[in-house]
Amino acid sequence: MSHDRTTITSDGACIVSLGLGPVRLHSIDGDPIAASAVFFVNRSKPSQPAPVGVTISNLKIVVPDGQSMYGVRSSVTRSL
Amino acid sequence: MSHLDIGGAPKDDVTISGRGNGNSYAGDVSIVDSTLSGASRNAISATAVIGLRIERNTIVGVRDSPPGQPAAGIDIEPDDRGQPALDVHIVGNTIRGNAGPGVMLELESNDGPAVVATNLEISGNTIVENALKRSPPKRAGIVLAGGQDGGQGDSGAEGQHGAG
């Protein structure tokens, strides 16, 4: 999720992790950063800012055993 | 984030950080009215944050897998002393049945005390039956370790219910 003011909500949907997503970012020291969460909230390319105003609500999120995955990884920035 | 039910076996149910976002911190994050369970490391990890509200959640069953994780319900832990822990409010949560501490403010990184670690509030939570395993490095209901460099930070923990 990389767009400002995005809302994800439902009346009780369940989302199950299937594993890592693509690498679109790298850390300061060059390590690849894959989309390692069911909801990975960050910018999608280095030239863009991190998103603001993201809402996630009314969901069940499941990460099956054996995956090195997170439920939500949020790197939203502050609203200016 | 609100009214979420996160479970299974995630590494963390929710991680808050600035990794890769161009700012090196996250900001204006809230996690409310949710159930977080089953994490292997922490239910909530925050490594660099300015403005975080964690309110009215149920946080249970952090597993400590593999053994030696913090295994906390909530772990506020900068990776280095330059990462902020500013304006963090942990209020009205039920935190129980975790392998490690219910709440951990680990504010002294390997390279020294935090430069910015202030306005941290822990109040009105029910924190019971945590630190269930011997393998996490720190075990308590609430762990307060280190603080802002020079002792200038402002933090408070009051009005909790329970015994660890």
gemmi code that builds the backbone of each chain (N, CA, C; Angstrom):
import gemmi

chains = {
    "A": [
        ("MET", (0.856, -1.174, 0.000), (0.000, 0.000, 0.000), (0.892, 1.224, 0.000)),
        ("SER", (0.800, 2.033, -1.059), (1.715, 3.160, -1.178), (1.009, 4.474, -1.526)),
        ("HIS", (-0.289, 4.429, -1.676), (-1.015, 5.640, -2.058), (-1.607, 6.330, -0.830)),
        ("ASP", (-1.519, 7.639, -0.808), (-2.089, 8.425, 0.287), (-3.595, 8.176, 0.403)),
        ("ARG", (-4.063, 8.215, 1.651), (-5.501, 8.149, 1.955), (-6.189, 6.911, 1.365)),
        ("THR", (-5.501, 5.791, 1.361), (-6.097, 4.521, 0.961), (-6.823, 3.897, 2.142)),
        ("THR", (-8.019, 3.354, 1.899), (-8.771, 2.648, 2.937), (-9.041, 1.218, 2.489)),
        ("ILE", (-8.700, 0.270, 3.351), (-9.057, -1.130, 3.147), (-9.988, -1.518, 4.281)),
        ("THR", (-11.213, -1.918, 3.962), (-12.134, -2.322, 5.017), (-13.100, -3.354, 4.457)),
        ("SER", (-13.839, -3.996, 5.310), (-14.778, -5.025, 4.858), (-15.806, -5.262, 5.948)),
        ("ASP", (-16.677, -6.232, 5.722), (-17.608, -6.641, 6.771), (-17.151, -7.941, 7.411)),
        ("GLY", (-15.838, -8.205, 7.354), (-15.307, -9.380, 8.036), (-14.516, -10.313, 7.151)),
        ("ALA", (-13.915, -9.822, 6.093), (-13.115, -10.656, 5.197), (-11.905, -11.232, 5.920)),
        ("CYS", (-11.436, -12.370, 5.446), (-10.231, -13.015, 5.976), (-9.185, -13.053, 4.864)),
        ("ILE", (-7.990, -12.586, 5.165), (-6.906, -12.569, 4.185), (-5.772, -13.419, 4.726)),
        ("VAL", (-5.326, -14.392, 3.931), (-4.298, -15.337, 4.358), (-3.023, -15.094, 3.561)),
        ("SER", (-1.915, -15.025, 4.270), (-0.620, -14.806, 3.623), (-0.220, -16.008, 2.766)),
        ("LEU", (0.371, -15.688, 1.580), (0.926, -16.735, 0.720), (2.441, -16.691, 0.678)),
        ("GLY", (3.048, -15.659, 1.278), (4.503, -15.553, 1.282), (4.961, -14.190, 0.805)),
        ("LEU", (6.274, -14.057, 0.622), (6.873, -12.756, 0.312), (6.382, -12.198, -1.011)),
        ("GLY", (6.263, -10.878, -1.054), (5.976, -10.174, -2.286), (7.254, -9.637, -2.904)),
        ("PRO", (7.140, -8.743, -3.889), (8.316, -8.288, -4.616), (9.216, -7.369, -3.788)),
        ("VAL", (10.483, -7.285, -4.227), (11.439, -6.330, -3.661), (11.352, -5.044, -4.473)),
        ("ARG", (10.934, -3.980, -3.835), (10.886, -2.685, -4.516), (11.751, -1.636, -3.827)),
        ("LEU", (12.224, -1.954, -2.626), (12.989, -0.995, -1.843), (14.273, -1.647, -1.344)),
        ("HIS", (15.218, -0.808, -0.979), (16.447, -1.287, -0.347), (16.722, -0.430, 0.882)),
        ("SER", (17.366, -1.030, 1.863), (17.732, -0.282, 3.063), (18.902, 0.648, 2.733)),
        ("ILE", (19.252, 1.503, 3.695), (20.354, 2.444, 3.486), (21.644, 1.718, 3.138)),
        ("ASP", (21.848, 0.559, 3.733), (23.071, -0.189, 3.433), (22.895, -1.198, 2.306)),
        ("GLY", (21.820, -1.083, 1.565), (21.681, -1.852, 0.338), (20.939, -3.162, 0.426)),
        ("ASP", (20.499, -3.515, 1.616), (19.766, -4.776, 1.745), (18.406, -4.691, 1.056)),
        ("PRO", (18.027, -5.715, 0.305), (16.704, -5.702, -0.321), (15.596, -5.780, 0.722)),
        ("ILE", (14.522, -5.042, 0.467), (13.360, -5.060, 1.367), (12.183, -5.617, 0.579)),
        ("ALA", (11.820, -6.827, 0.858), (10.673, -7.440, 0.185), (9.381, -7.035, 0.893)),
        ("ALA", (8.286, -7.199, 0.184), (6.980, -6.991, 0.803), (6.698, -8.202, 1.693)),
        ("SER", (7.026, -8.063, 2.968), (7.035, -9.209, 3.879), (5.854, -9.223, 4.828)),
        ("ALA", (4.758, -8.608, 4.425), (3.572, -8.577, 5.285), (2.313, -8.695, 4.428)),
        ("VAL", (1.249, -9.131, 5.063), (-0.035, -9.165, 4.353), (-0.391, -7.752, 3.888)),
        ("PHE", (-0.181, -6.778, 4.778), (-0.300, -5.374, 4.374), (1.047, -4.702, 4.608)),
        ("PHE", (1.714, -4.380, 3.520), (3.032, -3.762, 3.567), (2.844, -2.307, 3.170)),
        ("VAL", (2.907, -1.428, 4.145), (2.567, -0.016, 3.927), (3.862, 0.784, 3.858)),
        ("ASN", (4.215, 1.223, 2.662), (5.463, 1.939, 2.463), (5.414, 2.589, 1.093)),
        ("ARG", (6.412, 3.367, 0.751), (6.489, 3.870, -0.615), (6.803, 2.706, -1.549)),
        ("SER", (6.502, 2.877, -2.826), (6.720, 1.787, -3.777), (7.970, 1.980, -4.621)),
        ("LYS", (8.569, 3.138, -4.554), (9.840, 3.361, -5.216), (10.591, 4.462, -4.464)),
        ("PRO", (11.928, 4.449, -4.555), (12.713, 5.391, -3.750), (12.440, 6.855, -4.066)),
        ("SER", (11.938, 7.152, -5.234), (11.698, 8.554, -5.606), (10.393, 9.100, -5.039)),
        ("GLN", (9.576, 8.253, -4.416), (8.289, 8.697, -3.885), (8.345, 8.809, -2.359)),
        ("PRO", (7.488, 9.642, -1.786), (7.413, 9.692, -0.318), (6.597, 8.527, 0.224)),
        ("ALA", (6.766, 8.252, 1.515), (5.915, 7.259, 2.173), (4.483, 7.779, 2.236)),
        ("PRO", (3.500, 6.887, 2.246), (2.108, 7.335, 2.223), (1.649, 7.921, 3.554)),
        ("VAL", (0.577, 8.704, 3.477), (-0.083, 9.238, 4.677), (-1.557, 8.875, 4.601)),
        ("GLY", (-2.207, 8.831, 5.754), (-3.650, 8.671, 5.794), (-4.163, 7.306, 5.374)),
        ("VAL", (-3.409, 6.240, 5.640), (-3.829, 4.885, 5.272), (-4.672, 4.286, 6.403)),
        ("THR", (-5.787, 3.645, 6.056), (-6.677, 3.025, 7.042), (-6.891, 1.559, 6.689)),
        ("ILE", (-6.743, 0.676, 7.675), (-7.023, -0.758, 7.509), (-7.947, -1.148, 8.654)),
        ("SER", (-9.108, -1.720, 8.330), (-10.060, -2.012, 9.416), (-10.968, -3.176, 9.060)),
        ("ASN", (-11.520, -3.786, 10.114), (-12.561, -4.818, 9.983), (-12.131, -6.007, 9.130)),
        ("LEU", (-10.950, -6.519, 9.416), (-10.418, -7.654, 8.670), (-9.848, -8.696, 9.624)),
        ("LYS", (-9.860, -9.937, 9.177), (-9.090, -10.994, 9.831), (-7.869, -11.270, 8.951)),
        ("ILE", (-6.696, -11.296, 9.558), (-5.445, -11.495, 8.833), (-4.748, -12.714, 9.429)),
        ("VAL", (-4.383, -13.671, 8.583), (-3.770, -14.915, 9.069), (-2.445, -15.150, 8.335)),
        ("VAL", (-1.418, -15.407, 9.115), (-0.129, -15.831, 8.564), (0.094, -17.290, 8.972)),
        ("PRO", (0.054, -18.214, 8.038), (0.255, -19.621, 8.395), (1.653, -19.866, 8.966)),
        ("ASP", (1.767, -20.868, 9.781), (3.047, -21.246, 10.371), (4.045, -21.607, 9.266)),
        ("GLY", (5.313, -21.282, 9.512), (6.356, -21.627, 8.553), (6.725, -20.518, 7.588)),
        ("GLN", (5.985, -19.410, 7.608), (6.323, -18.270, 6.759), (6.995, -17.196, 7.612)),
        ("SER", (8.038, -16.555, 7.067), (8.663, -15.439, 7.768), (7.963, -14.164, 7.320)),
        ("MET", (6.734, -14.010, 7.758), (5.875, -12.914, 7.316), (5.264, -12.193, 8.516)),
        ("TYR", (4.861, -10.976, 8.268), (4.224, -10.144, 9.282), (2.754, -9.945, 8.921)),
        ("GLY", (1.960, -9.585, 9.907), (0.584, -9.235, 9.595), (0.519, -7.897, 8.873)),
        ("VAL", (0.996, -6.845, 9.560), (1.047, -5.503, 8.977), (2.427, -4.930, 9.254)),
        ("ARG", (3.060, -4.374, 8.234), (4.291, -3.595, 8.420), (3.984, -2.180, 7.965)),
        ("SER", (3.946, -1.267, 8.898), (3.565, 0.100, 8.578), (4.758, 1.030, 8.677)),
        ("SER", (5.027, 1.724, 7.583), (6.051, 2.769, 7.554), (5.439, 4.062, 7.057)),
        ("VAL", (4.185, 4.280, 7.438), (3.528, 5.533, 7.056), (4.280, 6.698, 7.671)),
        ("THR", (4.139, 7.824, 7.061), (4.793, 9.001, 7.588), (3.757, 9.928, 8.197)),
        ("ARG", (4.189, 11.002, 8.755), (3.267, 11.934, 9.402), (2.588, 12.810, 8.373)),
        ("SER", (1.342, 13.111, 8.619), (0.650, 14.094, 7.777), (1.262, 15.468, 7.994)),
        ("LEU", (1.493, 16.191, 6.922), (2.099, 17.520, 7.046), (1.034, 18.593, 6.989)),
    ],
    "B": [
        ("MET", (-5.204, 1.603, 12.059), (-5.640, 0.220, 12.066), (-6.690, 0.042, 13.153)),
        ("SER", (-7.821, -0.547, 12.808), (-8.860, -0.758, 13.812), (-9.671, -2.006, 13.498)),
        ("HIS", (-10.172, -2.618, 14.542), (-11.023, -3.799, 14.416), (-10.389, -4.859, 13.519)),
        ("LEU", (-9.128, -5.138, 13.753), (-8.425, -6.210, 13.048), (-8.295, -7.418, 13.980)),
        ("ASP", (-8.261, -8.591, 13.382), (-7.977, -9.830, 14.101), (-6.797, -10.477, 13.381)),
        ("ILE", (-5.610, -10.313, 13.940), (-4.395, -10.808, 13.285), (-3.892, -12.014, 14.063)),
        ("GLY", (-3.678, -13.122, 13.369), (-3.261, -14.333, 14.055), (-2.574, -15.311, 13.135)),
        ("GLY", (-2.598, -16.560, 13.543), (-1.773, -17.565, 12.877), (-0.417, -17.572, 13.539)),
        ("ALA", (0.642, -17.451, 12.735), (1.999, -17.467, 13.277), (2.877, -16.436, 12.580)),
        ("PRO", (2.505, -15.156, 12.635), (3.365, -14.142, 12.026), (4.616, -13.916, 12.863)),
        ("LYS", (5.637, -13.307, 12.231), (6.809, -12.921, 13.030), (6.377, -11.866, 14.050)),
        ("ASP", (5.840, -10.747, 13.578), (5.122, -9.797, 14.437), (3.712, -9.681, 13.877)),
        ("ASP", (2.747, -9.470, 14.729), (1.423, -9.138, 14.200), (1.476, -7.785, 13.482)),
        ("VAL", (2.098, -6.800, 14.122), (2.233, -5.465, 13.528), (3.635, -4.945, 13.818)),
        ("THR", (4.304, -4.447, 12.789), (5.601, -3.785, 12.943), (5.476, -2.340, 12.485)),
        ("ILE", (5.981, -1.430, 13.299), (6.001, -0.010, 12.963), (7.463, 0.398, 12.842)),
        ("SER", (7.888, 0.831, 11.675), (9.277, 1.250, 11.511), (9.381, 2.199, 10.329)),
        ("GLY", (10.520, 2.819, 10.213), (10.755, 3.693, 9.072), (11.645, 3.071, 8.029)),
        ("ARG", (11.826, 1.777, 8.112), (12.770, 1.112, 7.218), (12.338, 1.294, 5.757)),
        ("GLY", (13.201, 1.918, 4.992), (12.965, 2.062, 3.573), (12.001, 3.162, 3.183)),
        ("ASN", (11.492, 3.947, 4.150), (10.453, 4.923, 3.785), (10.998, 6.321, 3.501)),
        ("GLY", (12.313, 6.483, 3.612), (12.909, 7.771, 3.294), (12.999, 8.728, 4.458)),
        ("ASN", (12.320, 8.422, 5.562), (12.353, 9.276, 6.742), (13.092, 8.638, 7.910)),
        ("SER", (13.224, 7.338, 7.860), (13.818, 6.547, 8.947), (12.966, 6.523, 10.205)),
        ("TYR", (11.737, 6.980, 10.123), (10.789, 6.765, 11.217), (9.386, 6.717, 10.628)),
        ("ALA", (8.471, 6.129, 11.351), (7.052, 6.160, 10.990), (6.343, 7.146, 11.908)),
        ("GLY", (5.169, 7.607, 11.489), (4.498, 8.607, 12.316), (2.993, 8.580, 12.181)),
        ("ASP", (2.351, 9.050, 13.246), (0.893, 9.135, 13.289), (0.243, 7.783, 13.008)),
        ("VAL", (0.572, 6.799, 13.817), (0.052, 5.446, 13.661), (-0.861, 5.141, 14.838)),
        ("SER", (-2.002, 4.506, 14.570), (-2.854, 4.048, 15.659), (-3.271, 2.604, 15.415)),
        ("ILE", (-3.309, 1.840, 16.486), (-3.780, 0.451, 16.478), (-4.820, 0.364, 17.590)),
        ("VAL", (-6.084, 0.209, 17.217), (-7.143, 0.268, 18.222), (-8.167, -0.844, 18.012)),
        ("ASP", (-8.761, -1.271, 19.108), (-9.910, -2.193, 19.089), (-9.636, -3.454, 18.273)),
        ("SER", (-8.453, -4.000, 18.396), (-8.059, -5.171, 17.600), (-7.604, -6.304, 18.503)),
        ("THR", (-7.556, -7.507, 17.937), (-7.027, -8.677, 18.615), (-5.782, -9.148, 17.885)),
        ("LEU", (-4.676, -9.206, 18.602), (-3.394, -9.589, 18.020), (-2.904, -10.830, 18.759)),
        ("SER", (-2.577, -11.881, 18.014), (-2.205, -13.144, 18.658), (-1.196, -13.909, 17.822)),
        ("GLY", (-0.523, -14.879, 18.482), (0.244, -15.897, 17.791), (1.614, -15.513, 17.278)),
        ("ALA", (2.064, -14.290, 17.532), (3.342, -13.859, 16.952), (4.507, -14.655, 17.526)),
        ("SER", (5.546, -14.834, 16.723), (6.720, -15.552, 17.202), (7.708, -14.620, 17.901)),
        ("ARG", (7.761, -13.309, 17.503), (8.704, -12.365, 18.112), (7.985, -11.421, 19.068)),
        ("ASN", (7.154, -10.517, 18.548), (6.348, -9.610, 19.376), (4.989, -9.436, 18.711)),
        ("ALA", (3.978, -9.141, 19.498), (2.702, -8.797, 18.871), (2.830, -7.461, 18.146)),
        ("ILE", (3.364, -6.450, 18.825), (3.619, -5.148, 18.209), (5.069, -4.782, 18.448)),
        ("SER", (5.790, -4.511, 17.370), (7.158, -3.986, 17.457), (7.163, -2.583, 16.880)),
        ("ALA", (7.789, -1.650, 17.583), (7.980, -0.302, 17.044), (9.434, 0.080, 17.239)),
        ("THR", (10.122, 0.340, 16.131), (11.552, 0.627, 16.218), (11.871, 2.106, 16.050)),
        ("ALA", (11.026, 2.838, 15.355), (11.286, 4.265, 15.129), (9.946, 4.927, 14.858)),
        ("VAL", (9.455, 5.683, 15.818), (8.100, 6.203, 15.661), (7.946, 7.556, 16.358)),
        ("ILE", (7.202, 8.428, 15.704), (6.783, 9.697, 16.299), (5.261, 9.748, 16.195)),
        ("GLY", (4.595, 9.465, 17.304), (3.138, 9.462, 17.308), (2.567, 8.075, 17.100)),
        ("LEU", (2.336, 7.375, 18.202), (1.780, 6.013, 18.138), (0.761, 5.848, 19.261)),
        ("ARG", (-0.454, 5.422, 18.904), (-1.495, 5.137, 19.901), (-1.885, 3.664, 19.790)),
        ("ILE", (-1.779, 2.950, 20.893), (-2.170, 1.542, 20.985), (-3.245, 1.478, 22.069)),
        ("GLU", (-4.498, 1.326, 21.677), (-5.587, 1.475, 22.639), (-6.648, 0.387, 22.466)),
        ("ARG", (-7.100, -0.132, 23.588), (-8.253, -1.041, 23.675), (-8.070, -2.320, 22.844)),
        ("ASN", (-6.857, -2.797, 22.744), (-6.602, -4.046, 22.024), (-6.489, -5.218, 23.000)),
        ("THR", (-6.703, -6.421, 22.474), (-6.398, -7.641, 23.210), (-5.166, -8.270, 22.568)),
        ("ILE", (-4.132, -8.456, 23.376), (-2.837, -8.901, 22.863), (-2.454, -10.168, 23.612)),
        ("VAL", (-2.425, -11.279, 22.910), (-2.253, -12.573, 23.582), (-1.344, -13.505, 22.777)),
        ("GLY", (-0.743, -14.462, 23.498), (-0.161, -15.635, 22.871), (1.089, -15.434, 22.054)),
        ("VAL", (1.939, -14.446, 22.401), (3.249, -14.356, 21.742), (4.070, -15.568, 22.168)),
        ("ARG", (4.747, -16.229, 21.185), (5.216, -17.587, 21.419), (6.698, -17.724, 21.764)),
        ("ASP", (7.544, -16.739, 21.393), (8.995, -16.869, 21.551), (9.533, -18.040, 20.727)),
        ("SER", (9.491, -17.852, 19.411), (9.956, -18.908, 18.509), (10.786, -18.305, 17.370)),
        ("PRO", (12.054, -18.734, 17.200), (12.797, -19.640, 18.063), (13.086, -18.997, 19.424)),
        ("PRO", (13.438, -19.775, 20.410), (13.635, -19.240, 21.760), (14.703, -18.152, 21.796)),
        ("GLY", (14.452, -17.141, 22.663), (15.379, -16.033, 22.815), (14.881, -14.731, 22.216)),
        ("GLN", (13.665, -14.706, 21.699), (13.050, -13.479, 21.187), (12.641, -12.591, 22.367)),
        ("PRO", (12.417, -11.289, 22.097), (11.840, -10.469, 23.179), (10.509, -11.048, 23.663)),
        ("ALA", (9.711, -11.512, 22.689), (8.444, -12.204, 22.999), (7.487, -11.335, 23.799)),
        ("ALA", (7.501, -10.027, 23.526), (6.671, -9.086, 24.268), (5.324, -8.876, 23.583)),
        ("GLY", (4.354, -8.495, 24.398), (3.109, -8.061, 23.800), (3.338, -6.801, 22.971)),
        ("ILE", (3.986, -5.817, 23.578), (4.339, -4.562, 22.905), (5.806, -4.283, 23.186)),
        ("ASP", (6.599, -4.110, 22.139), (8.027, -3.863, 22.275), (8.373, -2.557, 21.565)),
        ("ILE", (8.683, -1.523, 22.335), (9.144, -0.249, 21.784), (10.663, -0.271, 21.902)),
        ("GLU", (11.361, -0.454, 20.793), (12.793, -0.755, 20.874), (13.526, -0.178, 19.670)),
        ("PRO", (14.073, 1.036, 19.780), (14.881, 1.579, 18.681), (16.073, 0.670, 18.373)),
        ("ASP", (16.366, 0.537, 17.064), (17.505, -0.281, 16.652), (18.830, 0.406, 16.963)),
        ("ASP", (18.830, 1.731, 16.937), (20.032, 2.476, 17.313), (19.590, 3.735, 18.054)),
        ("ARG", (20.534, 4.417, 18.678), (20.152, 5.509, 19.585), (19.583, 6.709, 18.864)),
        ("GLY", (19.739, 6.765, 17.548), (19.202, 7.879, 16.793), (17.755, 7.721, 16.389)),
        ("GLN", (17.183, 6.547, 16.563), (15.788, 6.334, 16.168), (14.860, 6.816, 17.288)),
        ("PRO", (13.824, 7.584, 16.937), (12.981, 8.180, 17.972), (11.934, 7.225, 18.551)),
        ("ALA", (11.616, 7.439, 19.811), (10.424, 6.858, 20.456), (9.736, 8.034, 21.125)),
        ("LEU", (8.866, 8.696, 20.394), (8.305, 9.974, 20.820), (6.788, 9.947, 20.723)),
        ("ASP", (6.136, 10.335, 21.790), (4.674, 10.476, 21.793), (4.002, 9.113, 21.542)),
        ("VAL", (4.279, 8.178, 22.448), (3.735, 6.817, 22.361), (2.769, 6.601, 23.519)),
        ("HIS", (1.554, 6.156, 23.233), (0.520, 6.004, 24.251), (-0.047, 4.586, 24.199)),
        ("ILE", (0.094, 3.860, 25.280), (-0.374, 2.481, 25.399), (-1.443, 2.488, 26.487)),
        ("VAL", (-2.693, 2.443, 26.079), (-3.796, 2.760, 27.006), (-4.941, 1.757, 26.847)),
        ("GLY", (-5.370, 1.200, 27.964), (-6.614, 0.441, 27.977), (-6.581, -0.891, 27.262)),
        ("ASN", (-5.403, -1.471, 27.133), (-5.290, -2.770, 26.465), (-5.354, -3.909, 27.476)),
        ("THR", (-5.730, -5.097, 26.995), (-5.592, -6.316, 27.772), (-4.456, -7.123, 27.166)),
        ("ILE", (-3.430, -7.378, 27.984), (-2.209, -8.021, 27.494), (-1.954, -9.215, 28.399)),
        ("ARG", (-2.123, -10.409, 27.884), (-2.021, -11.586, 28.753), (-1.517, -12.805, 27.975)),
        ("GLY", (-0.915, -13.719, 28.732), (-0.556, -15.004, 28.168), (0.546, -14.960, 27.126)),
        ("ASN", (1.498, -14.056, 27.303), (2.606, -13.962, 26.356), (3.871, -14.581, 26.957)),
        ("ALA", (4.745, -15.074, 26.064), (5.954, -15.743, 26.541), (6.901, -14.791, 27.251)),
        ("GLY", (6.943, -13.541, 26.797), (7.821, -12.541, 27.401), (7.020, -11.457, 28.101)),
        ("PRO", (7.600, -10.253, 28.233), (6.918, -9.176, 28.964), (5.610, -8.762, 28.303)),
        ("GLY", (4.724, -8.195, 29.120), (3.524, -7.618, 28.530), (3.867, -6.398, 27.696)),
        ("VAL", (4.607, -5.472, 28.305), (5.059, -4.255, 27.613), (6.543, -4.091, 27.890)),
        ("MET", (7.302, -3.778, 26.866), (8.732, -3.540, 27.033), (9.120, -2.246, 26.345)),
        ("LEU", (9.660, -1.310, 27.121), (10.277, -0.107, 26.565), (11.781, -0.307, 26.695)),
        ("GLU", (12.402, -0.731, 25.609), (13.845, -1.044, 25.597), (14.544, 0.123, 24.915)),
        ("LEU", (14.928, 1.113, 25.731), (15.338, 2.418, 25.198), (16.842, 2.636, 25.230)),
        ("GLU", (17.582, 1.612, 25.547), (19.040, 1.713, 25.479), (19.534, 0.713, 24.445)),
        ("SER", (19.902, 1.215, 23.285), (20.373, 0.351, 22.208), (21.829, -0.033, 22.453)),
        ("ASN", (22.364, -0.852, 21.563), (23.750, -1.297, 21.735), (24.742, -0.137, 21.662)),
        ("ASP", (24.349, 0.958, 20.973), (25.283, 2.084, 20.868), (24.947, 3.218, 21.831)),
        ("GLY", (24.114, 2.969, 22.818), (23.916, 3.964, 23.863), (22.467, 4.330, 24.069)),
        ("PRO", (22.201, 5.244, 25.017), (20.826, 5.629, 25.320), (20.198, 6.424, 24.186)),
        ("ALA", (18.896, 6.328, 24.099), (18.168, 6.974, 23.014), (18.348, 8.489, 23.047)),
        ("VAL", (18.479, 9.076, 21.865), (18.566, 10.531, 21.773), (17.191, 11.156, 22.027)),
        ("VAL", (16.136, 10.534, 21.477), (14.770, 11.027, 21.680), (13.898, 9.871, 22.163)),
        ("ALA", (13.513, 9.903, 23.419), (12.598, 8.899, 23.985), (11.799, 9.582, 25.082)),
        ("THR", (10.709, 10.206, 24.698), (9.952, 10.982, 25.679), (8.478, 11.034, 25.307)),
        ("ASN", (7.671, 11.475, 26.262), (6.216, 11.493, 26.137), (5.693, 10.083, 25.864)),
        ("LEU", (6.082, 9.171, 26.756), (5.692, 7.765, 26.653), (4.721, 7.463, 27.790)),
        ("GLU", (3.559, 6.940, 27.468), (2.496, 6.714, 28.457), (2.033, 5.259, 28.433)),
        ("ILE", (1.983, 4.656, 29.599), (1.380, 3.330, 29.761), (0.343, 3.467, 30.865)),
        ("SER", (-0.939, 3.409, 30.532), (-1.937, 3.615, 31.588), (-3.210, 2.819, 31.311)),
        ("GLY", (-3.828, 2.370, 32.410), (-5.138, 1.738, 32.336), (-5.187, 0.411, 31.617)),
        ("ASN", (-4.053, -0.279, 31.544), (-4.032, -1.591, 30.885), (-4.252, -2.713, 31.893)),
        ("THR", (-4.752, -3.843, 31.417), (-4.779, -5.063, 32.202), (-3.658, -5.960, 31.693)),
        ("ILE", (-2.660, -6.181, 32.549), (-1.465, -6.916, 32.139), (-1.295, -8.082, 33.101)),
        ("VAL", (-1.639, -9.281, 32.649), (-1.631, -10.443, 33.535), (-1.049, -11.664, 32.832)),
        ("GLU", (-0.426, -12.520, 33.626), (0.018, -13.838, 33.168), (0.938, -13.755, 31.960)),
        ("ASN", (1.913, -12.842, 32.034), (2.928, -12.763, 30.990), (4.230, -13.373, 31.486)),
        ("ALA", (5.284, -13.288, 30.643), (6.579, -13.901, 30.970), (6.406, -15.386, 31.287)),
        ("LEU", (5.692, -16.072, 30.439), (5.365, -17.474, 30.695), (6.540, -18.419, 30.429)),
        ("LYS", (7.488, -17.990, 29.594), (8.640, -18.845, 29.295), (9.913, -18.258, 29.904)),
        ("ARG", (10.895, -19.112, 30.135), (12.163, -18.675, 30.702), (13.134, -18.174, 29.638)),
        ("SER", (12.872, -18.442, 28.373), (13.847, -18.163, 27.322), (13.946, -16.701, 26.884)),
        ("PRO", (12.914, -15.859, 26.951), (13.110, -14.450, 26.587), (14.134, -13.775, 27.503)),
        ("PRO", (14.906, -12.816, 26.969), (15.991, -12.221, 27.767), (15.509, -11.377, 28.943)),
        ("LYS", (14.311, -10.788, 28.850), (13.789, -10.000, 29.963), (12.367, -10.435, 30.251)),
        ("ARG", (12.037, -10.576, 31.529), (10.747, -11.141, 31.891), (10.117, -10.285, 32.987)),
        ("ALA", (8.941, -9.771, 32.716), (8.195, -8.974, 33.690), (6.850, -8.653, 33.078)),
        ("GLY", (5.983, -8.027, 33.884), (4.772, -7.487, 33.298), (5.100, -6.297, 32.407)),
        ("ILE", (5.841, -5.337, 32.980), (6.309, -4.158, 32.236), (7.807, -4.038, 32.446)),
        ("VAL", (8.553, -3.904, 31.359), (9.993, -3.676, 31.416), (10.269, -2.245, 30.970)),
        ("LEU", (10.897, -1.453, 31.824), (11.380, -0.124, 31.441), (12.898, -0.179, 31.508)),
        ("ALA", (13.567, -0.126, 30.385), (15.017, -0.291, 30.342), (15.630, 0.896, 29.615)),
        ("GLY", (16.517, 1.595, 30.299), (17.153, 2.763, 29.707), (16.206, 3.944, 29.656)),
        ("GLY", (16.534, 4.901, 28.814), (15.711, 6.102, 28.695), (16.417, 7.119, 27.831)),
        ("GLN", (15.802, 8.286, 27.756), (16.414, 9.317, 26.924), (17.741, 9.751, 27.525)),
        ("ASP", (18.705, 10.013, 26.661), (20.048, 10.383, 27.091), (19.994, 11.586, 28.033)),
        ("GLY", (20.665, 11.461, 29.154), (20.696, 12.544, 30.119), (19.519, 12.580, 31.063)),
        ("GLY", (18.635, 11.602, 30.951), (17.496, 11.529, 31.857), (16.455, 12.601, 31.630)),
        ("GLN", (16.389, 13.134, 30.427), (15.484, 14.246, 30.156), (14.101, 13.795, 29.691)),
        ("GLY", (13.916, 12.510, 29.470), (12.647, 12.039, 28.935), (11.523, 12.089, 29.948)),
        ("ASP", (10.287, 12.031, 29.446), (9.104, 12.093, 30.288), (8.246, 10.865, 29.983)),
        ("SER", (8.191, 9.950, 30.938), (7.426, 8.724, 30.738), (6.641, 8.414, 32.003)),
        ("GLY", (5.505, 7.743, 31.828), (4.722, 7.381, 32.982), (4.041, 6.050, 32.797)),
        ("ALA", (3.966, 5.277, 33.873), (3.229, 4.017, 33.868), (2.362, 4.004, 35.108)),
        ("GLU", (1.065, 4.054, 34.938), (0.184, 4.119, 36.096), (-1.157, 3.453, 35.800)),
        ("GLY", (-1.805, 3.037, 36.851), (-3.174, 2.553, 36.744), (-3.339, 1.235, 36.023)),
        ("GLN", (-2.299, 0.398, 36.079), (-2.429, -0.915, 35.465), (-3.184, -1.862, 36.394)),
        ("HIS", (-3.781, -2.892, 35.807), (-4.436, -3.940, 36.577), (-3.684, -5.241, 36.330)),
        ("GLY", (-3.509, -6.034, 37.386), (-2.909, -7.341, 37.194), (-1.559, -7.451, 37.867)),
        ("ALA", (-0.973, -8.602, 37.669), (0.280, -8.916, 38.369), (1.296, -9.520, 37.432)),
        ("GLY", (1.513, -8.902, 36.321), (2.618, -9.318, 35.475), (2.263, -10.055, 34.249)),
    ],
}
model = gemmi.Model(1)
for chain_id, residues in chains.items():
    chain = gemmi.Chain(chain_id)
    for i, (resn, *xyz) in enumerate(residues, 1):
        res = gemmi.Residue()
        res.name, res.seqid = resn, gemmi.SeqId(i, " ")
        for name, pos in zip(("N", "CA", "C"), xyz):
            atom = gemmi.Atom()
            atom.name, atom.element = name, gemmi.Element(name[0])
            atom.pos, atom.b_iso = gemmi.Position(*pos), 0.0
            res.add_atom(atom)
        chain.add_residue(res)
    model.add_chain(chain)
structure = gemmi.Structure()
structure.add_model(model)
structure.setup_entities()
